[in-house]
Amino acid sequence: MKRPVGYGSLLLAAVLAVGAAYADLLPVEGVVGGVPTPLVVAQALSAAAILFASYGLYMLTRRVLVDNAPTKRRGHDVRNVLRLAFGAATVIALLGVLTQQWVGVLFSLGVVGFAVTFALQQPLFSAIGWLYIMVKRPYQVGDRVAIEDSRGDVVEVDFLVTTLWEIDGGLVSSNQPSGRIITLPNSVVLSSHVANYTREEFPYVWNELTVQVAYETELEYARERMITIADDYLGDEMAARIETYRERLSETPVELEVRDRPSVNVVQQESWVELRLRYLVHPRRGQRVRNELYERILADFNEAPDRVRFPVSRNR
């Protein structure tokens, strides 16, 4: 649909441009606001031609660059850049045609821009923030992020604001959507920490599942059973991801030992022992994987009550 609309707009723009070129031949006389009527008609037709030409070119360019983008994220970013570029070019062209003073228009825009810098500092900082987001990529559409006290999935990055679908918040927990929409000014990325949980290069995070057992438990047996259960459930998938993680680490000066299989750390508490299963998972699958692992581990432990015991203290 975009291509016929684009071609139609360009065709109409060409007709209007021809009409503007021959407007002085119209059998119309008189003056409008001190300007000869044929000139007014020519300027009006030229302005309309610019609008239709800009819209047609935008639609055709969008079809080529946005609709054929490798990912929706890239398409979203390209669309925003095109909107900004075509919008700015259209405004300048319209002012130039209507005033017949191209140099004066550019100079005036510079003066106006200088004044706007002082009058609209916050929107300007948000626009700079948008440029920073486009260049440095702290996040993009589709990422799960935490910015200041807000957490959610990025659904829109506009020129001035970023829109999130909230995760957790004050209504729900366990990394579940709350249904609320959060709007943040883009300027926040210039002065706040941004935590990205699903960065495109490596969209995985480490999770821990804690199981409390009594001191009478055979810790080595319990550790081995937890590792075996987790390895059967996601071990091969995790090992493949770790290879990518190690490749990224090799490009940095950071030296870090990374296990390619699930592991269990033992932490002593006052009345029990905590077995903390550590594994790699996609953030959006975190709670589902945690629930599945917890059910499997508890079912396995309950089959060996003489080797795995749970704390009975009410302080648990």
C-alpha positions as CSV (number, residue, x, y, z in Angstrom):
1,M,0.0,0.0,0.0
2,K,2.9,2.4,0.8
3,R,4.3,2.2,-2.7
4,P,1.1,3.3,-4.6
5,V,0.6,6.1,-2.1
6,G,4.1,7.2,-2.5
7,Y,4.0,7.2,-6.3
8,G,0.6,9.0,-6.2
9,S,2.0,11.7,-4.0
10,L,5.0,12.3,-6.2
11,L,2.8,12.4,-9.3
12,L,0.5,15.0,-7.6
13,A,3.6,17.0,-6.5
14,A,4.8,17.1,-10.1
15,V,1.4,18.3,-11.4
16,L,1.4,21.0,-8.7
17,A,5.0,22.0,-9.5
18,V,4.0,22.4,-13.2
19,G,1.0,24.5,-12.2
20,A,3.2,26.7,-10.0
21,A,5.6,27.3,-12.9
22,Y,2.8,28.5,-15.2
23,A,0.8,30.4,-12.5
24,D,1.8,33.7,-14.0
25,L,-0.1,32.8,-17.1
26,L,-3.4,32.6,-15.2
27,P,-5.9,35.2,-16.2
28,V,-6.0,36.4,-12.6
29,E,-5.3,40.0,-11.5
30,G,-5.3,41.8,-8.2
31,V,-3.2,41.8,-5.1
32,V,-3.4,39.7,-1.9
33,G,-1.8,41.3,1.1
34,G,0.4,43.4,-1.1
35,V,1.5,40.5,-3.2
36,P,0.3,39.9,-6.8
37,T,-2.3,37.2,-7.0
38,P,-0.4,35.0,-9.5
39,L,2.6,35.0,-7.2
40,V,0.4,34.0,-4.3
41,V,-1.1,31.1,-6.3
42,A,2.4,30.0,-7.4
43,Q,3.6,30.0,-3.8
44,A,0.6,28.0,-2.6
45,L,1.0,25.5,-5.4
46,S,4.7,25.2,-4.7
47,A,4.1,24.7,-1.0
48,A,1.6,22.0,-1.7
49,A,4.0,20.4,-4.2
50,I,6.7,20.3,-1.5
51,L,4.4,18.7,1.0
52,F,3.2,16.0,-1.4
53,A,6.8,15.4,-2.7
54,S,8.2,15.1,0.8
55,Y,5.4,12.7,1.9
56,G,5.8,10.6,-1.3
57,L,9.6,10.3,-0.9
58,Y,9.2,9.5,2.8
59,M,6.7,6.7,2.0
60,L,8.9,5.2,-0.7
61,T,12.1,5.5,1.4
62,R,10.4,4.0,4.4
63,R,9.2,1.0,2.3
64,V,12.8,0.4,1.2
65,L,14.7,1.0,4.4
66,V,12.1,0.3,7.2
67,D,10.0,-2.5,5.9
68,N,13.1,-4.4,4.7
69,A,15.1,-3.8,7.8
70,P,16.7,-7.0,9.3
71,T,14.8,-6.6,12.6
72,K,11.9,-4.6,14.0
73,R,14.4,-2.7,16.2
74,R,16.4,-1.5,13.3
75,G,13.2,-0.6,11.4
76,H,12.0,1.5,14.3
77,D,15.2,3.5,14.5
78,V,15.4,4.1,10.8
79,R,11.8,5.3,10.8
80,N,12.5,7.9,13.5
81,V,15.6,9.1,11.6
82,L,13.7,9.4,8.4
83,R,10.8,11.3,10.1
84,L,13.3,13.8,11.6
85,A,15.2,14.3,8.3
86,F,12.2,14.7,6.1
87,G,10.4,16.9,8.6
88,A,13.4,19.3,8.9
89,A,13.9,19.4,5.1
90,T,10.2,20.0,4.5
91,V,10.0,22.9,7.0
92,I,13.1,24.6,5.5
93,A,11.8,24.1,1.9
94,L,8.4,25.6,2.8
95,L,9.9,28.6,4.5
96,G,12.2,29.2,1.6
97,V,9.4,29.0,-1.0
98,L,7.1,31.2,1.0
99,T,9.6,33.9,1.8
100,Q,11.8,33.6,-1.3
101,Q,14.8,34.2,1.1
102,W,16.7,31.0,1.4
103,V,19.7,32.5,3.1
104,G,17.5,34.5,5.4
105,V,15.5,31.4,6.3
106,L,18.7,29.5,7.3
107,F,20.0,32.5,9.3
108,S,16.6,32.9,11.0
109,L,16.5,29.2,11.9
110,G,19.9,29.6,13.5
111,V,18.7,32.5,15.6
112,V,15.5,30.8,16.5
113,G,17.4,27.7,17.4
114,F,19.7,29.7,19.7
115,A,16.8,31.2,21.4
116,V,15.0,27.9,21.8
117,T,18.1,26.5,23.4
118,F,17.5,28.7,26.4
119,A,13.7,28.6,26.4
120,L,13.3,24.8,26.0
121,Q,16.3,23.3,27.7
122,Q,14.5,20.1,28.9
123,P,13.2,19.1,25.4
124,L,16.5,20.0,24.0
125,F,18.3,17.7,26.4
126,S,15.8,14.9,25.6
127,A,16.6,15.4,21.9
128,I,20.3,15.1,22.7
129,G,19.4,12.0,24.7
130,W,17.7,10.5,21.7
131,L,20.8,11.1,19.6
132,Y,22.9,9.5,22.3
133,I,20.6,6.5,22.3
134,M,20.8,6.1,18.6
135,V,24.6,6.3,18.6
136,K,25.7,4.5,21.8
137,R,22.8,2.1,22.0
138,P,22.4,1.8,25.8
139,Y,19.0,0.2,24.9
140,Q,16.7,-0.1,21.9
141,V,13.1,-1.2,21.2
142,G,12.5,-4.7,22.6
143,D,15.1,-4.5,25.4
144,R,14.2,-5.1,29.0
145,V,15.8,-2.3,31.0
146,A,15.9,-0.6,34.4
147,I,16.2,3.2,34.4
148,E,16.3,4.9,37.8
149,D,13.3,3.3,39.7
150,S,11.5,2.1,36.5
151,R,11.8,-1.4,35.0
152,G,10.1,-2.6,31.9
153,D,10.3,-3.5,28.2
154,V,11.1,-0.7,25.7
155,V,8.2,-0.4,23.2
156,E,9.0,3.1,21.8
157,V,11.9,5.4,21.6
158,D,10.7,8.8,20.2
159,F,12.6,12.0,19.8
160,L,11.7,13.2,23.3
161,V,10.6,10.2,25.3
162,T,11.1,6.5,25.9
163,T,8.0,4.3,26.6
164,L,8.2,1.2,28.8
165,W,5.8,-1.6,29.5
166,E,6.3,-1.8,33.2
167,I,7.7,-5.0,34.9
168,D,7.1,-5.5,38.6
169,G,6.5,-2.0,40.1
170,G,4.1,-1.7,43.0
171,L,1.4,-4.0,41.7
172,V,3.1,-7.3,40.9
173,S,6.3,-9.1,41.5
174,S,8.4,-12.0,40.0
175,N,9.4,-10.1,36.9
176,Q,5.8,-10.0,35.6
177,P,4.2,-7.2,33.6
178,S,2.0,-4.8,35.6
179,G,0.0,-3.5,32.7
180,R,1.1,0.1,33.3
181,I,2.9,2.3,30.8
182,I,5.9,4.3,31.9
183,T,7.1,7.4,29.9
184,L,10.6,8.7,30.6
185,P,12.3,11.7,29.0
186,N,15.3,10.7,26.9
187,S,17.4,13.1,28.9
188,V,17.4,10.6,31.7
189,V,20.1,8.5,30.0
190,L,22.5,11.4,30.2
191,S,22.4,11.5,34.0
192,S,21.2,8.1,35.3
193,H,22.3,4.5,35.3
194,V,20.8,2.3,32.7
195,A,20.7,-1.5,33.3
196,N,20.0,-3.5,30.1
197,Y,18.9,-7.1,30.7
198,T,18.5,-8.2,27.1
199,R,21.2,-6.4,25.1
200,E,21.2,-7.6,21.5
201,E,24.7,-9.0,21.6
202,F,24.0,-11.2,24.6
203,P,20.4,-11.1,25.9
204,Y,20.9,-13.4,28.9
205,V,21.5,-12.9,32.6
206,W,22.6,-15.1,35.6
207,N,19.8,-16.2,37.9
208,E,19.9,-17.9,41.3
209,L,17.4,-20.3,42.8
210,T,17.8,-20.7,46.6
211,V,16.7,-23.9,48.4
212,Q,16.9,-24.0,52.2
213,V,17.8,-27.3,53.9
214,A,18.5,-28.4,57.4
215,Y,22.1,-28.9,58.8
216,E,21.3,-32.7,58.9
217,T,21.2,-32.8,55.1
218,E,23.9,-34.5,53.1
219,L,25.1,-31.4,51.4
220,E,27.2,-33.1,48.7
221,Y,24.3,-35.3,47.7
222,A,21.9,-32.3,47.6
223,R,24.3,-30.2,45.6
224,E,24.9,-32.9,43.0
225,R,21.2,-33.6,42.7
226,M,20.4,-29.9,42.1
227,I,23.2,-29.6,39.5
228,T,22.0,-32.8,37.7
229,I,18.4,-31.6,37.6
230,A,19.4,-28.2,36.3
231,D,21.8,-29.6,33.8
232,D,19.2,-32.0,32.4
233,Y,16.7,-29.1,32.0
234,L,18.9,-26.4,30.5
235,G,22.6,-27.5,30.5
236,D,23.1,-27.9,26.8
237,E,21.3,-24.6,26.0
238,M,23.4,-22.8,28.7
239,A,26.7,-24.2,27.4
240,A,26.0,-22.9,23.9
241,R,25.3,-19.4,25.3
242,I,28.4,-19.4,27.4
243,E,30.5,-19.8,24.3
244,T,29.1,-16.5,23.0
245,Y,29.7,-15.0,26.5
246,R,33.3,-16.1,26.5
247,E,33.9,-14.7,23.0
248,R,32.6,-11.3,24.2
249,L,34.8,-11.5,27.3
250,S,37.9,-12.2,25.1
251,E,37.4,-8.8,23.4
252,T,37.7,-7.0,26.8
253,P,40.6,-6.8,29.4
254,V,38.4,-8.5,31.9
255,E,39.6,-11.9,33.1
256,L,36.8,-13.9,34.4
257,E,36.2,-17.7,34.9
258,V,32.9,-18.7,33.6
259,R,31.3,-22.1,34.1
260,D,29.4,-23.5,31.2
261,R,27.1,-25.6,33.3
262,P,24.9,-24.9,36.3
263,S,26.6,-24.7,39.7
264,V,25.6,-24.6,43.4
265,N,27.0,-22.4,46.1
266,V,26.6,-23.2,49.8
267,V,25.8,-20.4,52.2
268,Q,25.5,-21.0,56.0
269,Q,22.6,-19.3,57.8
270,E,21.7,-19.2,61.5
271,S,19.1,-22.0,61.4
272,W,19.6,-23.6,58.0
273,V,21.9,-23.9,55.0
274,E,21.1,-22.3,51.7
275,L,21.9,-24.1,48.4
276,R,22.0,-21.4,45.7
277,L,21.7,-22.8,42.2
278,R,23.3,-20.5,39.6
279,Y,22.4,-20.7,35.9
280,L,22.0,-18.6,32.8
281,V,18.6,-17.7,31.4
282,H,16.8,-15.2,29.2
283,P,15.2,-12.6,31.5
284,R,11.7,-13.1,30.0
285,R,11.9,-16.8,30.8
286,G,13.4,-16.3,34.2
287,Q,10.3,-16.9,36.4
288,R,9.1,-19.8,34.3
289,V,12.5,-21.5,34.4
290,R,12.7,-20.8,38.2
291,N,9.3,-22.4,38.8
292,E,10.1,-25.5,36.8
293,L,13.5,-26.0,38.5
294,Y,12.0,-25.5,41.9
295,E,9.3,-28.1,41.4
296,R,11.7,-30.6,40.0
297,I,14.2,-30.1,42.8
298,L,11.6,-30.4,45.6
299,A,10.1,-33.5,44.0
300,D,13.5,-35.1,43.9
301,F,14.4,-34.1,47.5
302,N,11.2,-35.5,48.8
303,E,12.1,-38.9,47.4
304,A,15.1,-39.0,49.7
305,P,13.9,-37.8,53.1
306,D,16.7,-39.6,54.9
307,R,19.3,-37.7,53.0
308,V,17.7,-34.3,52.5
309,R,15.9,-32.6,55.3
310,F,14.2,-29.2,55.5
311,P,14.4,-26.8,58.4
312,V,11.4,-26.8,60.7
313,S,12.2,-23.5,62.6
314,R,9.5,-20.9,62.4
315,N,12.3,-18.4,61.6
316,R,12.5,-19.9,58.1
